[in-house]
Amino acid sequence: MKTVFDKTRIRSMSLKNRFIRAAVAEKTADGQVHEDMVHLYTRLAQGGAGTLITGFTLVDEAEQAFPLLACYHDSFCQGHKTLTQAVHEHDTNIILQLVYVGSYVMGDARGMTILAPSAVEHVTSKVLPQEISIAQIKHIQNKFAQAALRAKQAGYDGIEIHGAHGFLLSQFMTPYYNRRTDGYGGSVQNRARMLVETYETIREAVGDDFPVLIKINVTDGFEEGVSFEDVLYLCRVLTGKGIDAIETSGPWQRFSPEASSFYKQEAARIAAENDTNIIMTGGNKDVHEMTAILHTTSIAYFGMARALMREPGLIARFAPHEL
């Protein structure tokens, strides 16, 4: 019988349990990994989660004004090596999450060229971006691949493409944001193209042995957002191309603090229809509920963010004999 403490594998990566610390943004003025961040991730590793996913990390110096982790230049690599070494000392994996922010805007955007699929105001930031060109699309795909290769060289156990939460890649799937009439807009096949090509470019750079994951929205939570049928299409294509895991997420703000495992129905259907690893993130905090989901669906892993922010040692408290 499966348990949340099973030892499993995702491609070349061994996982000591099914608990994954989902990404939470780390603020840093210069993009570098600092001592307090190493301390935080060491605490999380000591707390028992089998795998940690970093906060989203910038792939392009065009967004260097945003106060986030970065991996767009070799000068960031030593800090990332320090972080991966610290986590590995506790028999824990660490995955670098990569992002192009775009019109979501995380900080001061004055003087910056803000890009999006179409020149449409962002529903959260209220920023009106420029429509991205084909040349800029290809440039950003290559920046993702270069950052992924640096992550591999810095000792990360894999990378995760941030294709959720209204950032640039996510917007390509969303009809509200994507009003293009070229090969990247219109049909779901075209709207999925940016994410699929980004994955393919990364895979070519890092090789077949390195785990590549993606985080997606199962819903955008507003009118003209992505449909679930379109989400299923994207998952089928990525699975067919060898994606190692799909992390499902969505707008957690829609739910009360008492709610749990917000998107289990959507994650369960994706897991049932795709032969890849599904990580369900959003409101996971009850180990008994997660165990029941594991036994009744094909969901393989459980992402936890805010629960581990409140209690980094929570997984260690979920002792197997309590289940």
N, C-alpha and C positions, 0 to 999 in steps of 0.2 A: 504494500500500500504506500502511495506517495505521502510524503510529509514536507512541511515547509523547511525542514532541516536536511533534506536530501542533498547529497553531493552530485553536481551535474556538470555539464560542459556546454559552452557556446564556442564552437570552432576550436581554437587553440587555448581557450581560457577555461580553467577549472574554477567552479564556484562551490564554496563550502556550505552554502544554504541558498534559499530562494528569496532572500531579502536583499533589495537593492536600494541604496540611498539615492533617491531621485534628486535632480539638480536644483540647487538654490543659488541665486546669483551672489557672487562675491564682489564687493566693491573694492577697487584698487585704483589709485590715481594714475599710476604709471604702467598698468597692465601686467606687472610682475607678481609672481608668487612671493608672499612675504611670510615672516615667521609666524604671525598669528594664524594664517591660513594653514600652515603646516601643522600647527598645534590643534586646530579644529579637526582636520582630517585624521590626525593621529587619534584623537578622542573618539571619533566616529568608528575608526578601524578597531579600536579597543572595545567598542560597544557591541561588536558582534555581527554587524551587517557584512555579508559575504562580498559585496561589490559596492563601490562608491562611484557616483557620477558627479563630476565637478559642475560648478556653476558655468553658465554659458560663456564661451571664450571666443574673442574676436578673431576673425581670419583675415581681415583686411585693414591696413593702416589708414584707409580712408575714413574709418570709424574710430580712430585712436583717441578722439576727444571724449568718447564714452568711458566712464570709470569702471571698466570691466577687465577681467583677465584677458590676456592676449597671447596669440601664438603665430603672429604673422611675420616674425623675424627670428633668426637664430639667436638673437640676444636674449630671448625669453627662455631658451631651452634649459639653462642651468637651473633656474628656479623650478621648472617643471620636473627636472630630474630629482631635485631635492624632495619634492612632494611625493613622487612615485616611490622613491626609496623608503621614505618614512612610512608610507602605507603598507608597502610590501613586507616590512619588518613584522607586521601583525597578521600575516597570512591572509591578506585582503586584496582584492582587485581594485583598480582605479581606472576609470574611463573618462576621457576628455570630451566634453560636449562642445561642439563647434557651432558658431552662429554668425550670420550676417543680420544685423538688427534692422536696418532699413527704417521705414517711417514710424515704427513703434517709438523710436528715439529714447535712449537711456542716458539722459544728461543734456548738456548744452550743445545744441546743433547749429549755433550761429556760425555762418561762414562755411558750413558743410553742404555738399551736394547730397541730398537725401533721395534715395531711389526706392521705387516700388514697381510692381507690374504695370500699373496705370497711374495716372495723375489723379488719385482719389484720396480725399482726406481720411486719415486713420481714425477709426472710431474711438480709440483710447487716447492717443497723444494729440489728436486734432491737427497734426502736421499734414500739409499738402506737399507731396513729394513730386519729383520728376519721374516720367516714365523711363524705365530702364531700357537701354538699347541691347541689341543682340550681342554686340561686342562686349558690353559691360556684363551681360549674362555669362559669357564664356570666361571673362576675366575672373568673376566671382567663383565660378565652378573650379577654376584652376587654383584660386586662393584657398578654397576648402581642401583641395587635394594636397597642396603644399603644407598646410597646417596639420593635416592628418599624418603626413609623413614625418613631420617634426615630432608629433605626439608619439609615434611608434619609436622613433630614435630616442626619445626622452624616457622611455620605459613604461608608457601607459599600456594597459592590457587590451585596449580597444578605443574606438572613438564613437561618439554619437552625433549624428546630424540633427540639429534642432530644426525640425519642420513643423513646429506647433506654435501656439500662443500669439499669432499675429505678427511674427517676425517675417522677414522677406520671403523665405522659402514657403512658409505656410500660406502667405498671401497669394501665391500663384494658384493654389487650389481653390481659393475663395472667390466666387463670382462677383461679390461686391468690390473686391480689390482688383480683380483681373478682368479688365474689359478690352483686352487686346484682340486684334483681328488677324494676328500672324500665327506662326506655328506654336506659340506659347500661350494662346488664349482661345476661348470659345469652347470646344468640346472638352470633355474630361480627359481624353487622351492628350490633348494639347496642354491643358492646365497642369497635368501631372508631369509633363516633360522636364520641367526645371528640377524637380526633386529626383526624378529617375536619372537624369544625366549627371546631376551632382554626385549621386551614389556611384554611378559608373566611373566617373572621373577619379573619385577617391579610391575605388577598388583597384583601378589600374595603377595608381601610385603606390598603394601600400601592399599589394599582392594578395594572394588567396588565403594566406595563413592568419591574417590579422582581422579580428572581429570588428565589423562595422554595423552599428545600430542606427535606428532612426526614431525620433520622437514625433508623433503626429497628434493632431486634434481629431477626436471622433465627432466633435461638433464645435462650431465657432460660438454658438450661443446667441446669435442674432440673425435677424432676417437678412436674406441674401448671403448667408454663410454657406460653408461647404455642406453638401448633403451626405448622409451616411452611405448612400449607394456609391457616391464618388470616392469616399474613403475606402470602401471595400475594393473598388477598382484599383486604387493606388496600392493597397496592400497586396493584391494578387500580382500586380506587375513587379513590385519589389521582391516579393517572395520568389517569383520565377527567376529573378536575376541574382538570387543568392544572398539577400539581406540576412544578417545573422539574428537580429531581433528587432521587433517593433514595439516601442513603448507607447501605450495609449494614454491620452490625457485630454484635457479640455478646460474650460473656464470654471475653476473651483469656486469663484466668488458667487456662483448661483446657488450654492448650497449652505445650509445652516451648519454651525459647528458640531451639531449632534449627528449629522449625516455621515455615512461611511461608504467606502468602496463605490464612489459615485457612478463610475461608468462600467460596472461589471457586465451589464447586458451587452453593450457594444463590444467590449473586449472579448467576451465569450464567443460572440459570433465571428469576430475576426479570427480568433484562435481556432474555431471549428472549421473555418474555410481556408486556412493557410498553414502549410507545413513549415512553419518557422516558430521561433520562440516569441511568445507574447508576454510583455511586461505590463501589468495593469497598475497604473498610477492614478492617485486621486482619492483621498479620504481613507486610505488603508491604515488602520490602527488596532483592530480587534483580531488577535491571532486565531481565535476560533472561527470567525467569519472567513478569514483568509484560507484556513484549512478546509472549510466546507467548499469554498470556491475551487480550490485545487482539486478536490475529489469529484466535483460535479461538472467541471468544464475542462477545456484543454489549455487554460491559462497556466503559464509555467512559473512566472516570477511576479513579485509584488514590490512596486516602487513606493517608497515612503519618504516624504520630505519634512513637512511640519511636525509630524510626530517625533522625528529624530532631532529636529531643532530644539524641541522642548526637552527631550530626554535622549541624549546620544547613546546611552547604554540600554535602550529599550530592548533591543534584540537579545542581548545577554540575559535579560529578565524573562524572555520567552523560552524557558527551558523546555526541552523535548518532553520531559515527564509530565508537564502540565497540560499537554494536548490530549 
